[in-house]
Amino acid sequence: MTTTAIQIENLKCGGCAATIKKEILTIENVKEVSVNVDKSLVIITQENADLGVIKEKLSKLGYPEVGHKNTIVHKAKSFVSCAIGKMDG
């Protein structure tokens, strides 16, 4: 088991965190996901999961890794992901 922390852009609240947890847990071999909203960190416990796939899914949800392109599209997607997370929560 490996634990990895990924610092992301556009993380605003618990709604964002709920969507991130739900979606990242669908990736094969991801065992646990926690989100630190204050530090914009996603902490993933996985066993041989592809980190590239995880980072790509985060980006598609609107939460690219810090240091990667953060476009207006990412920001818009994060707004939608946030709203969905609030409704699901």
MIVO-86177 format. One record per residue: residue number from 0; residue in one letter; x, y, z of N, C-alpha, C in turn. Coordinates in nm, 2 decimals. Each point is the difference from the previous one (the first is absolute). Example, Ala and Ser with C-alpha at 12.3 -4.5 7.8 and 13.67 -1.06 7.14 Angstrom:
2
SITE    nr   rest   n_east   n_north     n_up   ca_east   ca_north    ca_up   c_east   c_north     c_up
SITE     0      A     1.32     -0.57     0.78     -0.09       0.12     0.00     0.09      0.12     0.00
SITE     1      S    -0.04      0.11    -0.07      0.09       0.11     0.00    -0.08      0.11     0.08
//
This chain:
89
SITE    nr   rest   n_east   n_north     n_up   ca_east   ca_north    ca_up   c_east   c_north     c_up
SITE     0      M     0.08     -0.12     0.00     -0.08       0.12     0.00     0.09      0.12     0.00
SITE     1      T    -0.04      0.10    -0.08      0.07       0.13    -0.01    -0.09      0.11     0.02
SITE     2      T     0.05      0.10     0.07     -0.08       0.12     0.02     0.07      0.12    -0.07
SITE     3      T    -0.08      0.07    -0.08      0.05       0.11    -0.08    -0.08      0.13     0.03
SITE     4      A     0.06      0.11     0.01     -0.07       0.13     0.02     0.02      0.08    -0.13
SITE     5      I    -0.11      0.05    -0.06      0.00       0.08    -0.12    -0.06      0.13     0.04
SITE     6      Q     0.08      0.11    -0.03     -0.06       0.13     0.03    -0.07      0.05    -0.13
SITE     7      I    -0.12      0.05     0.02     -0.08       0.03    -0.12    -0.05      0.15     0.00
SITE     8      E    -0.05      0.04    -0.11     -0.05       0.14    -0.02    -0.15     -0.01     0.02
SITE     9      N    -0.07      0.11     0.03     -0.14       0.02    -0.01    -0.08     -0.07     0.11
SITE    10      L     0.06     -0.05     0.10     -0.07      -0.07     0.11    -0.05      0.11     0.09
SITE    11      K    -0.13      0.00     0.02     -0.06       0.11     0.08    -0.07     -0.05     0.13
SITE    12      C    -0.07     -0.12     0.00     -0.08      -0.03     0.11    -0.03     -0.15     0.01
SITE    13      G    -0.08     -0.04     0.09     -0.04      -0.14     0.02    -0.08     -0.06    -0.12
SITE    14      G    -0.07      0.09    -0.07     -0.06      -0.05    -0.13     0.10     -0.05    -0.10
SITE    15      C     0.11      0.07    -0.01      0.11      -0.04    -0.09     0.06     -0.13     0.05
SITE    16      A     0.02      0.00     0.13      0.06      -0.12     0.06    -0.08     -0.12    -0.02
SITE    17      A    -0.13      0.01     0.02     -0.09      -0.11    -0.02     0.00     -0.06    -0.14
SITE    18      T     0.00      0.09    -0.10      0.01      -0.05    -0.14     0.13     -0.07    -0.03
SITE    19      I     0.11      0.06     0.05      0.13      -0.05    -0.02     0.01     -0.14     0.06
SITE    20      K    -0.04     -0.02     0.13      0.00      -0.13     0.06    -0.08     -0.10    -0.08
SITE    21      K    -0.12      0.03    -0.03     -0.09      -0.09    -0.07     0.07     -0.05    -0.14
SITE    22      E     0.05      0.10    -0.07      0.05      -0.03    -0.14     0.13     -0.08     0.01
SITE    23      I     0.09      0.04     0.09      0.13      -0.06     0.00    -0.01     -0.14     0.06
SITE    24      L    -0.10     -0.03     0.08     -0.02      -0.14     0.06    -0.04     -0.09    -0.11
SITE    25      T    -0.05      0.05    -0.12     -0.04      -0.09    -0.11     0.12     -0.05    -0.08
SITE    26      I     0.12      0.05     0.03      0.12      -0.04    -0.08     0.05     -0.13     0.06
SITE    27      E     0.03     -0.10    -0.08      0.05      -0.13     0.04     0.12      0.01     0.09
SITE    28      N     0.00     -0.07     0.11      0.10      -0.01     0.10     0.02      0.12     0.09
SITE    29      V    -0.09      0.10    -0.01      0.00       0.10     0.10    -0.08     -0.05     0.12
SITE    30      K     0.06      0.01     0.12     -0.06      -0.06     0.12    -0.07      0.11     0.09
SITE    31      E     0.06      0.12     0.00     -0.05       0.10     0.09     0.04      0.14    -0.06
SITE    32      V    -0.09      0.09     0.02      0.02       0.14    -0.04    -0.04      0.09     0.11
SITE    33      S     0.09      0.10     0.04     -0.04       0.10     0.09     0.04      0.14    -0.07
SITE    34      V    -0.07      0.10     0.04      0.02       0.13    -0.06     0.02      0.10     0.12
SITE    35      N     0.11      0.08    -0.01      0.03       0.11     0.09    -0.03      0.13    -0.07
SITE    36      V    -0.12      0.05     0.03     -0.05       0.12    -0.08     0.10      0.12     0.03
SITE    37      D     0.04      0.02     0.13      0.08       0.11     0.04     0.13      0.00    -0.08
SITE    38      K     0.06     -0.11    -0.02      0.13      -0.01    -0.07    -0.01     -0.04    -0.15
SITE    39      S    -0.12     -0.02    -0.05     -0.02      -0.04    -0.14     0.07     -0.13    -0.03
SITE    40      L    -0.01     -0.09     0.09      0.07      -0.13    -0.02    -0.10     -0.12    -0.01
SITE    41      V     0.03     -0.09    -0.10     -0.08      -0.12    -0.01     0.10     -0.11     0.04
SITE    42      I    -0.04     -0.08     0.11      0.09      -0.10     0.05    -0.06     -0.14    -0.05
SITE    43      I     0.08     -0.07    -0.07     -0.05      -0.13    -0.06     0.08     -0.12     0.05
SITE    44      T    -0.07     -0.10     0.05      0.06      -0.12     0.04    -0.04     -0.10    -0.11
SITE    45      Q     0.11     -0.06    -0.06     -0.03      -0.09    -0.12     0.10     -0.11     0.00
SITE    46      E    -0.03     -0.10    -0.08      0.08      -0.12    -0.02     0.02     -0.02    -0.15
SITE    47      N     0.11      0.05    -0.05      0.03      -0.01    -0.14    -0.10      0.08    -0.09
SITE    48      A    -0.06      0.10     0.05     -0.09       0.08    -0.09     0.09      0.09    -0.08
SITE    49      D    -0.05      0.04    -0.12      0.08       0.08    -0.09    -0.02      0.15     0.04
SITE    50      L     0.10      0.07     0.05     -0.01       0.14     0.04    -0.03      0.09    -0.11
SITE    51      G     0.04     -0.04    -0.12     -0.03       0.08    -0.12    -0.15      0.00    -0.02
SITE    52      V    -0.07     -0.11     0.02     -0.15      -0.01    -0.02    -0.06      0.08     0.11
SITE    53      I     0.05      0.00     0.12     -0.06       0.07     0.11     0.01      0.15    -0.03
SITE    54      K     0.12      0.05    -0.04      0.02       0.14    -0.02    -0.08      0.05    -0.12
SITE    55      E    -0.02     -0.09    -0.10     -0.08       0.04    -0.12    -0.15      0.01     0.04
SITE    56      K    -0.05     -0.09     0.09     -0.14       0.01     0.05    -0.02      0.13     0.08
SITE    57      L     0.10      0.03     0.08     -0.01       0.12     0.08    -0.01      0.12    -0.09
SITE    58      S     0.08      0.01    -0.11      0.00       0.10    -0.09    -0.13      0.01    -0.08
SITE    59      K    -0.06     -0.11    -0.04     -0.12       0.00    -0.07    -0.12      0.04     0.09
SITE    60      L     0.02     -0.01     0.13     -0.11       0.04     0.10     0.02      0.15     0.02
SITE    61      G     0.11      0.06    -0.04      0.03       0.14     0.02     0.10      0.04     0.10
SITE    62      Y     0.07     -0.11     0.05      0.10       0.02     0.10     0.14     -0.05    -0.04
SITE    63      P     0.06      0.08    -0.09      0.14      -0.04    -0.05     0.10      0.01     0.11
SITE    64      E     0.10     -0.08    -0.01      0.11       0.01     0.10     0.07      0.13    -0.01
SITE    65      V     0.04      0.05     0.11      0.07       0.13     0.01     0.13     -0.01    -0.09
SITE    66      G     0.02      0.11    -0.08      0.11       0.00    -0.09    -0.04     -0.04    -0.14
SITE    67      H    -0.12     -0.05    -0.02     -0.05      -0.04    -0.13    -0.10      0.11    -0.05
SITE    68      K    -0.03      0.00    -0.12     -0.09       0.10    -0.06    -0.14      0.00     0.07
SITE    69      N    -0.04      0.12     0.05     -0.13       0.02     0.07    -0.08      0.10    -0.09
SITE    70      T    -0.07     -0.05    -0.09     -0.07       0.08    -0.10    -0.14      0.04     0.06
SITE    71      I    -0.06      0.09    -0.07     -0.14       0.04     0.03    -0.09     -0.12     0.00
SITE    72      V     0.02     -0.10    -0.09     -0.08      -0.12    -0.01     0.02     -0.08     0.13
SITE    73      H     0.12     -0.01     0.05      0.02      -0.07     0.13    -0.08      0.07     0.11
SITE    74      K     0.01      0.13     0.00     -0.07       0.07     0.10    -0.15     -0.02    -0.01
SITE    75      A    -0.06      0.00    -0.12     -0.14      -0.02    -0.02    -0.04     -0.14     0.04
SITE    76      K     0.08     -0.10    -0.03     -0.03      -0.14     0.03     0.01     -0.02     0.15
SITE    77      S     0.09      0.07     0.07      0.01      -0.01     0.15    -0.12      0.06     0.06
SITE    78      F    -0.06      0.10    -0.06     -0.12       0.06     0.06    -0.12     -0.10    -0.01
SITE    79      V    -0.01     -0.06    -0.12     -0.10      -0.11    -0.02     0.02     -0.11     0.10
SITE    80      S     0.12     -0.05     0.01      0.04      -0.11     0.09    -0.04      0.03     0.14
SITE    81      C     0.03      0.12     0.04     -0.03       0.05     0.13    -0.15     -0.01     0.03
SITE    82      A    -0.08      0.06    -0.09     -0.15       0.00     0.01    -0.05     -0.15     0.01
SITE    83      I     0.05     -0.08    -0.08     -0.04      -0.15     0.00     0.03     -0.06     0.14
SITE    84      G     0.12      0.03     0.05      0.04      -0.05     0.13    -0.09      0.05     0.11
SITE    85      K    -0.04      0.12    -0.01     -0.09       0.06     0.10    -0.14     -0.07     0.00
SITE    86      M    -0.05     -0.02    -0.13     -0.13      -0.07    -0.01     0.01     -0.14     0.05
SITE    87      D     0.11     -0.07    -0.03      0.01      -0.15     0.03     0.02     -0.01     0.15
SITE    88      G     0.06      0.10     0.07      0.04      -0.01     0.14    -0.12      0.03     0.08
//
